[in-house]
Amino acid sequence: SSYASTATRLDVRRLQLPRLPLDAQRGYGDRFRALDEFERALRLAGRLGEQLVRGMYDGLTDGTVAPD
């Protein structure tokens, strides 16, 4: 006999999902939004840092930035 033939079927109509109180849901939502904003800011800082470094390389190469 195979495993698939002996597996128990799950009745999704009988499932119970835990529900958080509305205040707790709002708290999670606030934290997820704040984390998303932080991630966006980090990505922007990374892009700006890359632009700065490229500009410094270019400036050193073309003489517009002194090495000292």
PQR file with spaces between the fields and no chain letter, atoms N, CA, C, O and H, PARSE charges and radii, in Angstrom:
ATOM       1  N    SER     1       0.842   -1.190    0.000 -0.4000 1.5000
ATOM       2  CA   SER     1       0.000    0.000    0.000 -0.0000 2.0000
ATOM       3  C    SER     1       0.880    1.243    0.000  0.5500 1.7000
ATOM       4  O    SER     1       1.943    1.256    0.621 -0.5500 1.4000
ATOM       5  N    SER     2       0.451    2.257   -0.675 -0.4000 1.5000
ATOM       6  CA   SER     2       1.252    3.486   -0.763 -0.0000 2.0000
ATOM       7  C    SER     2       0.822    4.482    0.300  0.5500 1.7000
ATOM       8  O    SER     2      -0.269    4.388    0.863 -0.5500 1.4000
ATOM       9  H    SER     2      -0.412    2.246   -1.179  0.4000 1.0000
ATOM      10  N    TYR     3       1.695    5.427    0.557 -0.4000 1.5000
ATOM      11  CA   TYR     3       1.407    6.456    1.557 -0.0000 2.0000
ATOM      12  C    TYR     3       0.190    7.281    1.153  0.5500 1.7000
ATOM      13  O    TYR     3      -0.643    7.608    1.999 -0.5500 1.4000
ATOM      14  H    TYR     3       2.581    5.503    0.100  0.4000 1.0000
ATOM      15  N    ALA     4       0.080    7.615   -0.119 -0.4000 1.5000
ATOM      16  CA   ALA     4      -1.012    8.469   -0.590 -0.0000 2.0000
ATOM      17  C    ALA     4      -2.375    7.835   -0.336  0.5500 1.7000
ATOM      18  O    ALA     4      -3.346    8.545   -0.073 -0.5500 1.4000
ATOM      19  H    ALA     4       0.757    7.349   -0.806  0.4000 1.0000
ATOM      20  N    SER     5      -2.459    6.525   -0.411 -0.4000 1.5000
ATOM      21  CA   SER     5      -3.757    5.876   -0.229 -0.0000 2.0000
ATOM      22  C    SER     5      -4.165    5.820    1.240  0.5500 1.7000
ATOM      23  O    SER     5      -5.346    5.649    1.543 -0.5500 1.4000
ATOM      24  H    SER     5      -1.670    5.948   -0.625  0.4000 1.0000
ATOM      25  N    THR     6      -3.211    5.960    2.153 -0.4000 1.5000
ATOM      26  CA   THR     6      -3.545    5.884    3.574 -0.0000 2.0000
ATOM      27  C    THR     6      -3.565    7.256    4.243  0.5500 1.7000
ATOM      28  O    THR     6      -3.857    7.357    5.434 -0.5500 1.4000
ATOM      29  H    THR     6      -2.252    6.098    1.906  0.4000 1.0000
ATOM      30  N    ALA     7      -3.262    8.296    3.500 -0.4000 1.5000
ATOM      31  CA   ALA     7      -3.231    9.637    4.087 -0.0000 2.0000
ATOM      32  C    ALA     7      -4.644   10.095    4.426  0.5500 1.7000
ATOM      33  O    ALA     7      -5.596    9.788    3.709 -0.5500 1.4000
ATOM      34  H    ALA     7      -3.024    8.214    2.532  0.4000 1.0000
ATOM      35  N    THR     8      -4.768   10.824    5.514 -0.4000 1.5000
ATOM      36  CA   THR     8      -6.057   11.365    5.933 -0.0000 2.0000
ATOM      37  C    THR     8      -6.334   12.655    5.172  0.5500 1.7000
ATOM      38  O    THR     8      -5.445   13.491    5.007 -0.5500 1.4000
ATOM      39  H    THR     8      -3.994   11.074    6.096  0.4000 1.0000
ATOM      40  N    ARG     9      -7.545   12.806    4.721 -0.4000 1.5000
ATOM      41  CA   ARG     9      -7.920   14.039    4.024 -0.0000 2.0000
ATOM      42  C    ARG     9      -8.285   15.105    5.039  0.5500 1.7000
ATOM      43  O    ARG     9      -8.874   14.824    6.083 -0.5500 1.4000
ATOM      44  H    ARG     9      -8.267   12.127    4.855  0.4000 1.0000
ATOM      45  N    LEU    10      -7.927   16.307    4.714 -0.4000 1.5000
ATOM      46  CA   LEU    10      -8.201   17.440    5.581 -0.0000 2.0000
ATOM      47  C    LEU    10      -9.482   18.120    5.123  0.5500 1.7000
ATOM      48  O    LEU    10      -9.617   18.475    3.952 -0.5500 1.4000
ATOM      49  H    LEU    10      -7.449   16.535    3.866  0.4000 1.0000
ATOM      50  N    ASP    11     -10.414   18.300    6.037 -0.4000 1.5000
ATOM      51  CA   ASP    11     -11.667   18.989    5.709 -0.0000 2.0000
ATOM      52  C    ASP    11     -11.485   20.470    6.014  0.5500 1.7000
ATOM      53  O    ASP    11     -11.517   20.883    7.173 -0.5500 1.4000
ATOM      54  H    ASP    11     -10.304   18.012    6.988  0.4000 1.0000
ATOM      55  N    VAL    12     -11.295   21.262    4.968 -0.4000 1.5000
ATOM      56  CA   VAL    12     -11.017   22.689    5.170 -0.0000 2.0000
ATOM      57  C    VAL    12     -12.204   23.434    5.760  0.5500 1.7000
ATOM      58  O    VAL    12     -12.032   24.519    6.317 -0.5500 1.4000
ATOM      59  H    VAL    12     -11.270   20.927    4.026  0.4000 1.0000
ATOM      60  N    ARG    13     -13.391   22.883    5.652 -0.4000 1.5000
ATOM      61  CA   ARG    13     -14.569   23.541    6.231 -0.0000 2.0000
ATOM      62  C    ARG    13     -14.535   23.504    7.758  0.5500 1.7000
ATOM      63  O    ARG    13     -15.211   24.294    8.417 -0.5500 1.4000
ATOM      64  H    ARG    13     -13.530   22.002    5.200  0.4000 1.0000
ATOM      65  N    ARG    14     -13.757   22.595    8.313 -0.4000 1.5000
ATOM      66  CA   ARG    14     -13.696   22.467    9.772 -0.0000 2.0000
ATOM      67  C    ARG    14     -12.481   23.158   10.386  0.5500 1.7000
ATOM      68  O    ARG    14     -12.296   23.146   11.603 -0.5500 1.4000
ATOM      69  H    ARG    14     -13.208   21.953    7.778  0.4000 1.0000
ATOM      70  N    LEU    15     -11.671   23.752    9.543 -0.4000 1.5000
ATOM      71  CA   LEU    15     -10.482   24.432   10.058 -0.0000 2.0000
ATOM      72  C    LEU    15     -10.873   25.651   10.869  0.5500 1.7000
ATOM      73  O    LEU    15     -11.831   26.353   10.544 -0.5500 1.4000
ATOM      74  H    LEU    15     -11.821   23.762    8.555  0.4000 1.0000
ATOM      75  N    GLN    16     -10.127   25.886   11.916 -0.4000 1.5000
ATOM      76  CA   GLN    16     -10.321   27.091   12.711 -0.0000 2.0000
ATOM      77  C    GLN    16      -9.034   27.900   12.651  0.5500 1.7000
ATOM      78  O    GLN    16      -7.960   27.404   12.991 -0.5500 1.4000
ATOM      79  H    GLN    16      -9.349   25.316   12.180  0.4000 1.0000
ATOM      80  N    LEU    17      -9.153   29.131   12.221 -0.4000 1.5000
ATOM      81  CA   LEU    17      -7.998   30.012   12.135 -0.0000 2.0000
ATOM      82  C    LEU    17      -7.999   30.955   13.326  0.5500 1.7000
ATOM      83  O    LEU    17      -9.019   31.571   13.635 -0.5500 1.4000
ATOM      84  H    LEU    17     -10.025   29.533   11.944  0.4000 1.0000
ATOM      85  N    PRO    18      -6.865   31.068   13.991 -0.5600 1.5000
ATOM      86  CA   PRO    18      -6.813   32.006   15.112  0.2800 2.0000
ATOM      87  C    PRO    18      -6.944   33.435   14.588  0.5500 1.7000
ATOM      88  O    PRO    18      -6.377   33.776   13.549 -0.5500 1.4000
ATOM      89  N    ARG    19      -7.679   34.253   15.298 -0.4000 1.5000
ATOM      90  CA   ARG    19      -7.853   35.651   14.908 -0.0000 2.0000
ATOM      91  C    ARG    19      -7.303   36.546   15.996  0.5500 1.7000
ATOM      92  O    ARG    19      -7.602   36.383   17.179 -0.5500 1.4000
ATOM      93  H    ARG    19      -8.139   33.977   16.142  0.4000 1.0000
ATOM      94  N    LEU    20      -6.497   37.488   15.571 -0.4000 1.5000
ATOM      95  CA   LEU    20      -5.959   38.462   16.512 -0.0000 2.0000
ATOM      96  C    LEU    20      -6.975   39.575   16.716  0.5500 1.7000
ATOM      97  O    LEU    20      -7.721   39.917   15.798 -0.5500 1.4000
ATOM      98  H    LEU    20      -6.253   37.621   14.610  0.4000 1.0000
ATOM      99  N    PRO    21      -7.005   40.137   17.913 -0.5600 1.5000
ATOM     100  CA   PRO    21      -7.854   41.312   18.123  0.2800 2.0000
ATOM     101  C    PRO    21      -7.416   42.440   17.180  0.5500 1.7000
ATOM     102  O    PRO    21      -6.257   42.495   16.769 -0.5500 1.4000
ATOM     103  N    LEU    22      -8.337   43.325   16.844 -0.4000 1.5000
ATOM     104  CA   LEU    22      -8.072   44.391   15.889 -0.0000 2.0000
ATOM     105  C    LEU    22      -6.881   45.254   16.293  0.5500 1.7000
ATOM     106  O    LEU    22      -6.079   45.633   15.439 -0.5500 1.4000
ATOM     107  H    LEU    22      -9.279   43.280   17.178  0.4000 1.0000
ATOM     108  N    ASP    23      -6.754   45.567   17.572 -0.4000 1.5000
ATOM     109  CA   ASP    23      -5.614   46.377   18.030 -0.0000 2.0000
ATOM     110  C    ASP    23      -4.286   45.671   17.761  0.5500 1.7000
ATOM     111  O    ASP    23      -3.311   46.308   17.362 -0.5500 1.4000
ATOM     112  H    ASP    23      -7.405   45.259   18.265  0.4000 1.0000
ATOM     113  N    ALA    24      -4.248   44.369   17.977 -0.4000 1.5000
ATOM     114  CA   ALA    24      -3.022   43.608   17.714 -0.0000 2.0000
ATOM     115  C    ALA    24      -2.735   43.582   16.219  0.5500 1.7000
ATOM     116  O    ALA    24      -1.578   43.686   15.811 -0.5500 1.4000
ATOM     117  H    ALA    24      -5.040   43.852   18.301  0.4000 1.0000
ATOM     118  N    GLN    25      -3.775   43.443   15.395 -0.4000 1.5000
ATOM     119  CA   GLN    25      -3.590   43.475   13.945 -0.0000 2.0000
ATOM     120  C    GLN    25      -3.018   44.816   13.507  0.5500 1.7000
ATOM     121  O    GLN    25      -2.130   44.872   12.657 -0.5500 1.4000
ATOM     122  H    GLN    25      -4.715   43.358   15.727  0.4000 1.0000
ATOM     123  N    ARG    26      -3.526   45.888   14.088 -0.4000 1.5000
ATOM     124  CA   ARG    26      -3.020   47.224   13.752 -0.0000 2.0000
ATOM     125  C    ARG    26      -1.555   47.359   14.150  0.5500 1.7000
ATOM     126  O    ARG    26      -0.758   47.951   13.422 -0.5500 1.4000
ATOM     127  H    ARG    26      -4.248   45.843   14.779  0.4000 1.0000
ATOM     128  N    GLY    27      -1.210   46.812   15.297 -0.4000 1.5000
ATOM     129  CA   GLY    27       0.184   46.856   15.740 -0.0000 2.0000
ATOM     130  C    GLY    27       1.107   46.147   14.762  0.5500 1.7000
ATOM     131  O    GLY    27       2.176   46.656   14.426 -0.5500 1.4000
ATOM     132  H    GLY    27      -1.857   46.331   15.888  0.4000 1.0000
ATOM     133  N    TYR    28       0.691   44.972   14.307 -0.4000 1.5000
ATOM     134  CA   TYR    28       1.484   44.253   13.303 -0.0000 2.0000
ATOM     135  C    TYR    28       1.566   45.059   12.009  0.5500 1.7000
ATOM     136  O    TYR    28       2.631   45.159   11.401 -0.5500 1.4000
ATOM     137  H    TYR    28      -0.178   44.558   14.580  0.4000 1.0000
ATOM     138  N    GLY    29       0.448   45.628   11.595 -0.4000 1.5000
ATOM     139  CA   GLY    29       0.435   46.432   10.376 -0.0000 2.0000
ATOM     140  C    GLY    29       1.384   47.606   10.469  0.5500 1.7000
ATOM     141  O    GLY    29       2.110   47.904    9.521 -0.5500 1.4000
ATOM     142  H    GLY    29      -0.417   45.548   12.090  0.4000 1.0000
ATOM     143  N    ASP    30       1.379   48.284   11.628 -0.4000 1.5000
ATOM     144  CA   ASP    30       2.289   49.421   11.836 -0.0000 2.0000
ATOM     145  C    ASP    30       3.741   48.980   11.730  0.5500 1.7000
ATOM     146  O    ASP    30       4.557   49.652   11.099 -0.5500 1.4000
ATOM     147  H    ASP    30       0.788   48.043   12.398  0.4000 1.0000
ATOM     148  N    ARG    31       4.058   47.858   12.345 -0.4000 1.5000
ATOM     149  CA   ARG    31       5.444   47.358   12.315 -0.0000 2.0000
ATOM     150  C    ARG    31       5.865   46.940   10.911  0.5500 1.7000
ATOM     151  O    ARG    31       6.987   47.218   10.489 -0.5500 1.4000
ATOM     152  H    ARG    31       3.395   47.312   12.857  0.4000 1.0000
ATOM     153  N    PHE    32       4.972   46.277   10.192 -0.4000 1.5000
ATOM     154  CA   PHE    32       5.300   45.876    8.819 -0.0000 2.0000
ATOM     155  C    PHE    32       5.512   47.100    7.934  0.5500 1.7000
ATOM     156  O    PHE    32       6.417   47.114    7.099 -0.5500 1.4000
ATOM     157  H    PHE    32       4.060   46.052   10.535  0.4000 1.0000
ATOM     158  N    ARG    33       4.680   48.131    8.113 -0.4000 1.5000
ATOM     159  CA   ARG    33       4.860   49.361    7.329 -0.0000 2.0000
ATOM     160  C    ARG    33       6.178   50.038    7.663  0.5500 1.7000
ATOM     161  O    ARG    33       6.890   50.490    6.766 -0.5500 1.4000
ATOM     162  H    ARG    33       3.945   48.120    8.791  0.4000 1.0000
ATOM     163  N    ALA    34       6.507   50.111    8.949 -0.4000 1.5000
ATOM     164  CA   ALA    34       7.768   50.737    9.361 -0.0000 2.0000
ATOM     165  C    ALA    34       8.966   49.961    8.815  0.5500 1.7000
ATOM     166  O    ALA    34       9.943   50.560    8.364 -0.5500 1.4000
ATOM     167  H    ALA    34       5.929   49.744    9.677  0.4000 1.0000
ATOM     168  N    LEU    35       8.892   48.655    8.854 -0.4000 1.5000
ATOM     169  CA   LEU    35       9.979   47.831    8.329 -0.0000 2.0000
ATOM     170  C    LEU    35      10.126   48.019    6.821  0.5500 1.7000
ATOM     171  O    LEU    35      11.244   48.053    6.307 -0.5500 1.4000
ATOM     172  H    LEU    35       8.099   48.169    9.220  0.4000 1.0000
ATOM     173  N    ASP    36       9.009   48.141    6.114 -0.4000 1.5000
ATOM     174  CA   ASP    36       9.048   48.384    4.672 -0.0000 2.0000
ATOM     175  C    ASP    36       9.685   49.740    4.374  0.5500 1.7000
ATOM     176  O    ASP    36      10.502   49.849    3.460 -0.5500 1.4000
ATOM     177  H    ASP    36       8.101   48.114    6.532  0.4000 1.0000
ATOM     178  N    GLU    37       9.324   50.767    5.131 -0.4000 1.5000
ATOM     179  CA   GLU    37       9.922   52.091    4.942 -0.0000 2.0000
ATOM     180  C    GLU    37      11.425   52.052    5.201  0.5500 1.7000
ATOM     181  O    GLU    37      12.199   52.666    4.467 -0.5500 1.4000
ATOM     182  H    GLU    37       8.660   50.678    5.873  0.4000 1.0000
ATOM     183  N    PHE    38      11.837   51.336    6.233 -0.4000 1.5000
ATOM     184  CA   PHE    38      13.257   51.210    6.556 -0.0000 2.0000
ATOM     185  C    PHE    38      14.006   50.518    5.422  0.5500 1.7000
ATOM     186  O    PHE    38      15.093   50.945    5.033 -0.5500 1.4000
ATOM     187  H    PHE    38      11.208   50.837    6.830  0.4000 1.0000
ATOM     188  N    GLU    39      13.416   49.444    4.894 -0.4000 1.5000
ATOM     189  CA   GLU    39      14.051   48.721    3.790 -0.0000 2.0000
ATOM     190  C    GLU    39      14.195   49.623    2.569  0.5500 1.7000
ATOM     191  O    GLU    39      15.234   49.612    1.909 -0.5500 1.4000
ATOM     192  H    GLU    39      12.533   49.097    5.210  0.4000 1.0000
ATOM     193  N    ARG    40      13.163   50.401    2.267 -0.4000 1.5000
ATOM     194  CA   ARG    40      13.230   51.322    1.126 -0.0000 2.0000
ATOM     195  C    ARG    40      14.326   52.361    1.335  0.5500 1.7000
ATOM     196  O    ARG    40      15.063   52.688    0.404 -0.5500 1.4000
ATOM     197  H    ARG    40      12.319   50.410    2.803  0.4000 1.0000
ATOM     198  N    ALA    41      14.434   52.880    2.556 -0.4000 1.5000
ATOM     199  CA   ALA    41      15.472   53.869    2.855 -0.0000 2.0000
ATOM     200  C    ALA    41      16.866   53.263    2.707  0.5500 1.7000
ATOM     201  O    ALA    41      17.771   53.912    2.183 -0.5500 1.4000
ATOM     202  H    ALA    41      13.836   52.614    3.313  0.4000 1.0000
ATOM     203  N    LEU    42      17.044   52.034    3.161 -0.4000 1.5000
ATOM     204  CA   LEU    42      18.339   51.370    3.008 -0.0000 2.0000
ATOM     205  C    LEU    42      18.695   51.162    1.543  0.5500 1.7000
ATOM     206  O    LEU    42      19.841   51.361    1.141 -0.5500 1.4000
ATOM     207  H    LEU    42      16.309   51.506    3.587  0.4000 1.0000
ATOM     208  N    ARG    43      17.710   50.763    0.750 -0.4000 1.5000
ATOM     209  CA   ARG    43      17.966   50.565   -0.682 -0.0000 2.0000
ATOM     210  C    ARG    43      18.338   51.889   -1.352  0.5500 1.7000
ATOM     211  O    ARG    43      19.241   51.929   -2.187 -0.5500 1.4000
ATOM     212  H    ARG    43      16.778   50.601    1.077  0.4000 1.0000
ATOM     213  N    LEU    44      17.651   52.963   -0.991 -0.4000 1.5000
ATOM     214  CA   LEU    44      17.973   54.280   -1.535 -0.0000 2.0000
ATOM     215  C    LEU    44      19.375   54.699   -1.120  0.5500 1.7000
ATOM     216  O    LEU    44      20.142   55.200   -1.942 -0.5500 1.4000
ATOM     217  H    LEU    44      16.918   52.930   -0.312  0.4000 1.0000
ATOM     218  N    ALA    45      19.715   54.496    0.149 -0.4000 1.5000
ATOM     219  CA   ALA    45      21.062   54.842    0.625 -0.0000 2.0000
ATOM     220  C    ALA    45      22.120   54.060   -0.144  0.5500 1.7000
ATOM     221  O    ALA    45      23.171   54.605   -0.479 -0.5500 1.4000
ATOM     222  H    ALA    45      19.093   54.089    0.817  0.4000 1.0000
ATOM     223  N    GLY    46      21.855   52.805   -0.423 -0.4000 1.5000
ATOM     224  CA   GLY    46      22.795   51.994   -1.194 -0.0000 2.0000
ATOM     225  C    GLY    46      22.982   52.532   -2.602  0.5500 1.7000
ATOM     226  O    GLY    46      24.105   52.621   -3.098 -0.5500 1.4000
ATOM     227  H    GLY    46      21.001   52.362   -0.150  0.4000 1.0000
ATOM     228  N    ARG    47      21.865   52.894   -3.250 -0.4000 1.5000
ATOM     229  CA   ARG    47      21.964   53.444   -4.612 -0.0000 2.0000
ATOM     230  C    ARG    47      22.717   54.770   -4.613  0.5500 1.7000
ATOM     231  O    ARG    47      23.551   55.011   -5.486 -0.5500 1.4000
ATOM     232  H    ARG    47      20.953   52.822   -2.847  0.4000 1.0000
ATOM     233  N    LEU    48      22.426   55.628   -3.640 -0.4000 1.5000
ATOM     234  CA   LEU    48      23.116   56.914   -3.564 -0.0000 2.0000
ATOM     235  C    LEU    48      24.597   56.722   -3.264  0.5500 1.7000
ATOM     236  O    LEU    48      25.438   57.444   -3.799 -0.5500 1.4000
ATOM     237  H    LEU    48      21.748   55.432   -2.932  0.4000 1.0000
ATOM     238  N    GLY    49      24.919   55.756   -2.415 -0.4000 1.5000
ATOM     239  CA   GLY    49      26.319   55.454   -2.118 -0.0000 2.0000
ATOM     240  C    GLY    49      27.065   54.981   -3.355  0.5500 1.7000
ATOM     241  O    GLY    49      28.213   55.366   -3.580 -0.5500 1.4000
ATOM     242  H    GLY    49      24.235   55.169   -1.981  0.4000 1.0000
ATOM     243  N    GLU    50      26.414   54.148   -4.154 -0.4000 1.5000
ATOM     244  CA   GLU    50      27.041   53.684   -5.402 -0.0000 2.0000
ATOM     245  C    GLU    50      27.296   54.853   -6.344  0.5500 1.7000
ATOM     246  O    GLU    50      28.350   54.923   -6.977 -0.5500 1.4000
ATOM     247  H    GLU    50      25.482   53.836   -3.972  0.4000 1.0000
ATOM     248  N    GLN    51      26.341   55.768   -6.440 -0.4000 1.5000
ATOM     249  CA   GLN    51      26.520   56.943   -7.297 -0.0000 2.0000
ATOM     250  C    GLN    51      27.679   57.805   -6.800  0.5500 1.7000
ATOM     251  O    GLN    51      28.470   58.309   -7.598 -0.5500 1.4000
ATOM     252  H    GLN    51      25.485   55.711   -5.926  0.4000 1.0000
ATOM     253  N    LEU    52      27.775   57.971   -5.494 -0.4000 1.5000
ATOM     254  CA   LEU    52      28.860   58.761   -4.917 -0.0000 2.0000
ATOM     255  C    LEU    52      30.213   58.138   -5.230  0.5500 1.7000
ATOM     256  O    LEU    52      31.143   58.834   -5.638 -0.5500 1.4000
ATOM     257  H    LEU    52      27.132   57.561   -4.847  0.4000 1.0000
ATOM     258  N    VAL    53      30.321   56.846   -5.043 -0.4000 1.5000
ATOM     259  CA   VAL    53      31.590   56.157   -5.309 -0.0000 2.0000
ATOM     260  C    VAL    53      31.954   56.259   -6.786  0.5500 1.7000
ATOM     261  O    VAL    53      33.109   56.522   -7.120 -0.5500 1.4000
ATOM     262  H    VAL    53      29.566   56.280   -4.712  0.4000 1.0000
ATOM     263  N    ARG    54      30.974   56.052   -7.680 -0.4000 1.5000
ATOM     264  CA   ARG    54      31.255   56.193   -9.115 -0.0000 2.0000
ATOM     265  C    ARG    54      31.727   57.603   -9.435  0.5500 1.7000
ATOM     266  O    ARG    54      32.654   57.790  -10.224 -0.5500 1.4000
ATOM     267  H    ARG    54      30.036   55.838   -7.408  0.4000 1.0000
ATOM     268  N    GLY    55      31.089   58.596   -8.823 -0.4000 1.5000
ATOM     269  CA   GLY    55      31.498   59.983   -9.038 -0.0000 2.0000
ATOM     270  C    GLY    55      32.904   60.248   -8.541  0.5500 1.7000
ATOM     271  O    GLY    55      33.663   60.989   -9.166 -0.5500 1.4000
ATOM     272  H    GLY    55      30.336   58.445   -8.182  0.4000 1.0000
ATOM     273  N    MET    56      33.251   59.643   -7.418 -0.4000 1.5000
ATOM     274  CA   MET    56      34.609   59.818   -6.891 -0.0000 2.0000
ATOM     275  C    MET    56      35.636   59.165   -7.813  0.5500 1.7000
ATOM     276  O    MET    56      36.690   59.745   -8.077 -0.5500 1.4000
ATOM     277  H    MET    56      32.634   59.041   -6.910  0.4000 1.0000
ATOM     278  N    TYR    57      35.336   57.963   -8.304 -0.4000 1.5000
ATOM     279  CA   TYR    57      36.235   57.317   -9.270 -0.0000 2.0000
ATOM     280  C    TYR    57      36.413   58.204  -10.499  0.5500 1.7000
ATOM     281  O    TYR    57      37.531   58.442  -10.956 -0.5500 1.4000
ATOM     282  H    TYR    57      34.480   57.492   -8.089  0.4000 1.0000
ATOM     283  N    ASP    58      35.292   58.685  -11.021 -0.4000 1.5000
ATOM     284  CA   ASP    58      35.357   59.541  -12.209 -0.0000 2.0000
ATOM     285  C    ASP    58      36.153   60.806  -11.922  0.5500 1.7000
ATOM     286  O    ASP    58      36.974   61.225  -12.738 -0.5500 1.4000
ATOM     287  H    ASP    58      34.384   58.491  -10.649  0.4000 1.0000
ATOM     288  N    GLY    59      35.911   61.414  -10.763 -0.4000 1.5000
ATOM     289  CA   GLY    59      36.615   62.640  -10.407 -0.0000 2.0000
ATOM     290  C    GLY    59      38.107   62.430  -10.249  0.5500 1.7000
ATOM     291  O    GLY    59      38.903   63.263  -10.682 -0.5500 1.4000
ATOM     292  H    GLY    59      35.244   61.073  -10.101  0.4000 1.0000
ATOM     293  N    LEU    60      38.492   61.328   -9.636 -0.4000 1.5000
ATOM     294  CA   LEU    60      39.921   61.029   -9.509 -0.0000 2.0000
ATOM     295  C    LEU    60      40.548   60.784  -10.880  0.5500 1.7000
ATOM     296  O    LEU    60      41.685   61.179  -11.138 -0.5500 1.4000
ATOM     297  H    LEU    60      37.846   60.651   -9.284  0.4000 1.0000
ATOM     298  N    THR    61      39.793   60.130  -11.743 -0.4000 1.5000
ATOM     299  CA   THR    61      40.304   59.806  -13.075 -0.0000 2.0000
ATOM     300  C    THR    61      40.445   61.050  -13.950  0.5500 1.7000
ATOM     301  O    THR    61      41.444   61.206  -14.652 -0.5500 1.4000
ATOM     302  H    THR    61      38.870   59.809  -11.533  0.4000 1.0000
ATOM     303  N    ASP    62      39.445   61.939  -13.909 -0.4000 1.5000
ATOM     304  CA   ASP    62      39.500   63.105  -14.801 -0.0000 2.0000
ATOM     305  C    ASP    62      40.130   64.337  -14.159  0.5500 1.7000
ATOM     306  O    ASP    62      40.216   65.391  -14.791 -0.5500 1.4000
ATOM     307  H    ASP    62      38.633   61.813  -13.338  0.4000 1.0000
ATOM     308  N    GLY    63      40.570   64.211  -12.909 -0.4000 1.5000
ATOM     309  CA   GLY    63      41.289   65.299  -12.262 -0.0000 2.0000
ATOM     310  C    GLY    63      40.424   66.320  -11.548  0.5500 1.7000
ATOM     311  O    GLY    63      40.956   67.293  -11.012 -0.5500 1.4000
ATOM     312  H    GLY    63      40.499   63.355  -12.396  0.4000 1.0000
ATOM     313  N    THR    64      39.111   66.139  -11.519 -0.4000 1.5000
ATOM     314  CA   THR    64      38.250   67.094  -10.815 -0.0000 2.0000
ATOM     315  C    THR    64      38.242   66.861   -9.307  0.5500 1.7000
ATOM     316  O    THR    64      37.774   67.715   -8.553 -0.5500 1.4000
ATOM     317  H    THR    64      38.678   65.349  -11.955  0.4000 1.0000
ATOM     318  N    VAL    65      38.748   65.725   -8.863 -0.4000 1.5000
ATOM     319  CA   VAL    65      38.891   65.432   -7.433 -0.0000 2.0000
ATOM     320  C    VAL    65      40.363   65.153   -7.174  0.5500 1.7000
ATOM     321  O    VAL    65      40.978   64.305   -7.820 -0.5500 1.4000
ATOM     322  H    VAL    65      39.128   65.031   -9.475  0.4000 1.0000
ATOM     323  N    ALA    66      40.917   65.893   -6.206 -0.4000 1.5000
ATOM     324  CA   ALA    66      42.331   65.699   -5.858 -0.0000 2.0000
ATOM     325  C    ALA    66      42.482   64.462   -4.977  0.5500 1.7000
ATOM     326  O    ALA    66      41.583   64.156   -4.193 -0.5500 1.4000
ATOM     327  H    ALA    66      40.418   66.582   -5.681  0.4000 1.0000
ATOM     328  N    PRO    67      43.593   63.749   -5.090 -0.5600 1.5000
ATOM     329  CA   PRO    67      43.785   62.534   -4.297  0.2800 2.0000
ATOM     330  C    PRO    67      44.043   62.798   -2.812  0.5500 1.7000
ATOM     331  O    PRO    67      44.037   61.858   -2.017 -0.5500 1.4000
ATOM     332  N    ASP    68      44.267   64.042   -2.426 -0.4000 1.5000
ATOM     333  CA   ASP    68      44.556   64.317   -1.009 -0.0000 2.0000
ATOM     334  C    ASP    68      43.434   64.956   -0.275  0.5500 1.7000
ATOM     335  O    ASP    68      43.555   65.235    0.917 -0.5500 1.4000
ATOM     336  H    ASP    68      44.272   64.805   -3.072  0.4000 1.0000
